[in-house]
Amino acid sequence: MKQGTYHALADLCGPHLARSMPEPLAPRSEAMPDASCAVYVAEDVRGAVCYVGSVCRPDDSSGLASHIGEYLVDLPMTDKWDRVYVLPLSGDTPEPDVRRIGGDIAGWLLPYDRERWPQTS
């Protein structure tokens, strides 16, 4: 993902963005930052966006890592994930806002694994 694209997505998060993390991460739970609420973008080895997901676990500072770990174990579609970009949101972001932001980002990026798209506004 180009830096400009990441920053445009960060703008979609508005005041809920906790911090900017424009560098890709390995698709492993231990590589994820501490975040209870986040939107994440998975790309394949070609750089194509395969999935956009979100997590909102307000009482769990490692909610993102736990969520990614569950996906990696349970969903075969994650086999093609090569890297993950994270948009960490403030822990007090209401769940409807987390889901809306995820849906807005999915609408921008049009991931090819769409069976579980978040809801848009």
Helices and strands as residue ranges (DSSP letters): H 3-13, G 14-16, G 29-31, E 37-43, E 49-56, H 63-74, G 76-80, E 83-89, H 95-109
